[in-house]
Amino acid sequence: MKLVIRPRRSGKTTAAVEWVKQGRKTKSFPGWSRVMITHDARTAGLVRSQYGLDENQVFAIDQWSRGARNVEIVIDNLDLIVERILAYRLGPLPIAFATWDEGSERD
C-alpha cells in the first residue's frame, strides 16, 4: 500500500480524484475499475459534485460493498475513517502511532 502523507488542503483529494478518473468503465459492480472511499456520505457527495464523478466512483465507507471484485480503491482521509471505526469500538482516541515505511510518500 502506498501511503501519501501531506498537510490538510494540500491537494490529496484532487490527486486521488485524478487517479480515479484514470479508471475505466466495467460491466460488474461498481461499474468502474477505480473508486474512492471517503469517511462519510456527505463528503462522498461533495467530491462527486465538485469533481464531476459518477455516483459509483465515490462511496462512503459504510456504503461500500465488500463483494466488489477487480476494483482498485483509493481512500481519502484515511485518518478520519480509522478514527470513526476505532472510536465506535473503543471510544475517543487521544493519540495513535503509525510506522512510515520506505514505500510511503511524504511531501
WOPECOR-V800510 format. One record per residue. N is the residue number from 1. RES is the residue in one small letter. PHI is phi in whole degrees, -180 to 180 (NA if undefined). PSI is psi in whole degrees, -180 to 180 (none if undefined). D_FIRST is the distance of its C-alpha to the first C-alpha in Angstrom with 1 decimal. Layout:
n/res/phi/psi/d_first
N/RES/PHI/PSI/D_FIRST
N/RES/PHI/PSI/D_FIRST
This chain:
n/res/phi/psi/d_first
1/m/NA/133/0.0
2/k/-93/128/3.8
3/l/-113/120/6.3
4/v/-101/120/9.7
5/i/-117/115/12.6
6/r/-145/162/16.0
7/p/-65/163/19.3
8/r/-58/146/20.5
9/r/61/39/22.1
10/s/-114/12/20.4
11/g/98/11/19.3
12/k/-64/-47/15.7
13/t/-64/-42/17.0
14/t/-60/-44/18.9
15/a/-64/-40/16.0
16/a/-65/-41/14.1
17/v/-62/-44/17.5
18/e/-61/-38/18.0
19/w/-64/-45/14.7
20/v/-61/-42/16.0
21/k/-64/-20/19.4
22/q/-79/-6/18.4
23/g/-72/176/18.0
24/r/-127/157/21.1
25/k/-68/146/23.4
26/t/-132/168/23.4
27/k/-90/-17/26.1
28/s/-102/161/24.1
29/f/-56/135/22.8
30/p/-94/7/21.5
31/g/98/-1/23.1
32/w/-139/151/20.2
33/s/-82/-18/17.4
34/r/-133/137/15.1
35/v/-138/162/15.4
36/m/-114/140/14.8
37/i/-113/131/15.0
38/t/-115/174/17.0
39/h/-80/-19/18.5
40/d/-155/166/22.0
41/a/-66/-36/24.2
42/r/-60/-47/26.0
43/t/-65/-41/23.0
44/a/-59/-44/21.9
45/g/-64/-41/25.5
46/l/-63/-43/25.7
47/v/-64/-45/22.6
48/r/-57/-50/24.3
49/s/-72/-39/27.6
50/q/-69/-34/26.7
51/y/-110/2/24.6
52/g/69/38/26.5
53/l/-94/154/23.8
54/d/-70/154/24.9
55/e/-62/-21/25.0
56/n/-99/17/22.6
57/q/-107/-17/20.0
58/v/-135/128/19.4
59/f/-132/148/19.5
60/a/-77/154/19.9
61/i/-56/-36/17.9
62/d/-84/-2/21.2
63/q/-100/-13/22.0
64/w/-76/138/19.1
65/s/-97/125/20.1
66/r/-69/-11/18.1
67/g/-77/-9/20.3
68/a/-67/136/18.6
69/r/-122/155/17.6
70/n/56/41/16.1
71/v/-123/131/14.6
72/e/-90/137/11.4
73/i/-123/135/10.6
74/v/-115/137/10.0
75/i/-107/125/10.9
76/d/-95/134/13.6
77/n/57/56/14.7
78/l/-53/-37/12.4
79/d/-58/-39/15.0
80/l/-71/-34/17.7
81/i/-68/-47/16.2
82/v/-62/-45/15.6
83/e/-60/-43/19.1
84/r/-64/-46/20.7
85/i/-65/-48/19.5
86/l/-71/-39/20.4
87/a/-63/-35/23.6
88/y/-63/-41/24.8
89/r/-87/-34/24.6
90/l/-115/-17/25.4
91/g/97/-179/27.2
92/p/-58/141/26.5
93/l/-114/114/24.1
94/p/-78/-23/25.5
95/i/-156/149/22.8
96/a/-147/154/19.3
97/f/-122/149/17.4
98/a/-142/160/13.8
99/t/-102/132/12.6
100/w/-99/112/11.4
101/d/-98/175/10.2
102/e/-66/-19/10.9
103/g/-81/-7/7.6
104/s/-84/156/7.9
105/e/-113/122/10.5
106/r/-124/122/13.5
107/d/-106/none/16.5
